[in-house]
Amino acid sequence: MKRFFFDKDGVFQPVFFWATLFNLVVITGIILRYAGVQLSDALILGLCANVLAWVGLYNFFKKK
């Protein structure tokens, strides 16, 4: 995991950590939803949008 959360210079990349964490929460929510637990669609979609926004903003500012 060190190569995933750190760049080639050894600098920690928090966006990858948070994106991984939120993706795990989304996957857990989807699994719970299929298991019969009542979860809001807005919660799952909101977390997906959060991850996409983090990664999109990170890549947008990294290119500049």
N, C-alpha and C positions, 0 to 999 in steps of 0.2 A: 504494500500500500504506500510505501514511502515514495515510490516513483510517480504515483498518481496524485498525491497531495502536494508534492514539491516540484518545482521546475528544475531545469538542468543546472541552475546556479545554487540550488539548495534553499531557495526562498519558498516559504509556505504559501500555498494558494488556497485561501479560505473558501473561495467560491466552489471549488470542487468538493471540499468537505461538506459544505452546507447543501449542495445539490445532491450529493450522495445520501446524506441524512434525510432530506425531504423526499427523495425518491423512495427510500426504504419505507417511510411513513405512508406514501401513496400506495405502494405495493401492498403493504399490510392492510390498508383500508380497503383496497379492492378485494383482497382475499377474504377479509371479514364480511364484506358485502355479499360475496358469493356464498359464504357460510351461513348467511341468514341474519346477520346483525344489521339493525337499521342504522345506516349512516346516510347523511345528507349528500346528494350529488354535488351540491355547491361546495362542500368541504373538500371533496376529492378533486374537483375541477379547480378550486382555488389554490390548492397545493401544487397541482400541475402547472398552473399559470405562474405561481411564485418561482418554481424551479426554472421555467422557461425565461422568465424575466431576469433572474440572476445570471444565468448563462448568457443570455442575449446582451445584457448591459456589460458584462465582463468582456465579451468578445468585441463589442462595439468600441469600448474605451481602450482595449488592447491594440486595436488596429491603428489608432490615432497616435 
